[in-house]
């Protein structure tokens, strides 16, 4: 198993309320010449958690941090005009918290971050490090 020291939160950068599937994100990433979907988990609007890339394999979600991280993407992140916005539904918030807790039990040394800490992006459109600092 890989050594995991970070859990990095992302958004799909899609408009609020628009459903997106793991299969769609996989297609986007394959079109960008990725080997597979870059994220390990995707959280749908209804809060269901779906597996993307197996966690045994390095992701393709955060340049320079893929080897030792797990990438989680929630569907959304943009308002209806395409501007960054925390669009997480209550179900997504609950699922994200639950998944982070589960991963932190499995990888207690891992810290939680937002993608924006490592790239000049708004992603995930909220301060993940602050929100999950006590998890």
N, C-alpha and C positions, 0 to 999 in steps of 0.2 A: 504494500500500500504506500502511496505517496505521503510525504510529510505535509500536513496542512497547517498553515499558520495564519491564514486569512479567509474570511467569508466576505465576498464582495457582492453588494446589492446593486442591481441594475433595473432599468425599466425598458420596455420594448420600444419606447418612443413612438407610440401610436396614440391616436386620439381617444380621449375619455369615452368609455362605454363601448368601444369597438372590440369585439372578441377576436383573439388571435390564438392560434394553436401552436403546439410544439412543432408540428409538421410544417407550418408556414414559416416559422422562424428558422427551422432547419433549411428550408428552401432558400431563404434570404442569405443565410450564411454559406450555403453551397455555391450560390451565385457569386459570392465574394471570394470563392476559392478556398473556403475553410474545408477541413476534412469531414466535418459534421457540425451540428449545432454547437455553438460555443459555450452555452450555459449548461450547468449540471441540473438545474431545476427551473421550471417555469410555473408561476402561480397565475391561474386564470381568474377572470373577474368574479367567479362564484366562490373563489377561495380554494378550489381544488389544486393540489400540487402534482405536477407532472414531471417525470424524469426526462431529462434531455441526454446529455453526454454522461456516461457512467463516471462516478466520482473517482474510480481507479485510474482514469485517464485525465491528463492535464486538459484544462479547458482552453478556450480561445475567446476570452471575454475581457481581459485587462492586460494590455501589453506590458511585459516585464514582470507580471505577477501571476501568470497562469500556472507555472509549475507547482506552486505550493498554495493554491487557493481553490475555493469552491465558488462558482458563480451562480447566483440566484437572480432570476429576472421576473418582475411582476409585469403583467400586461397593462399597458397604459403609459402615463408619464407626460402626455400633452393635453392641453385644453382643446376645445373644438376649433380654435384658430391656429393650432400647431405650436403654441407657446408652452414652455415647460410648466408643469403643474403636478403636484402630488395628487394623483387621481385614484389612489388605492381605495378600494371599497372596504367596508368594515370586515367583510369575509377575507379579503386579501391581507389586511392588517393582522387579523387573527392567525391566518395560515402562515404568514411570514414569521411572526413571533414564535409560533410553535415549531416551525422548521429550524429557525435559528437556535432555539433551545435544544432541540434534538441533536443538531450538528455540534453544538458546543459541548454537549455531554460526550459525544463521540470523539471530538477534537478539542479538549479543554484549553489548549494553548492558543487556539485560533481567536483572532480579534475580528470584529465586524467593522466593515467600511462601506462607504458608498463609492461607486465608480468615479465620481467627481473628485475624489481625493487624489486620484492617480492620472486624471486626464482633464483637459480643458473642456468639460462638458457639464451640463446641469444634472445629468443622470446620477441618481435615480429620482431627482426632483424633490428630495427632502434630505435632511441631515441624518443619514443612517448611523453614522458613528455616534452621534449624540443620543439618538433615540434608543439605540441598542447597547449603550455603554454598560448597562447594569445586567445584561443577560449573560 
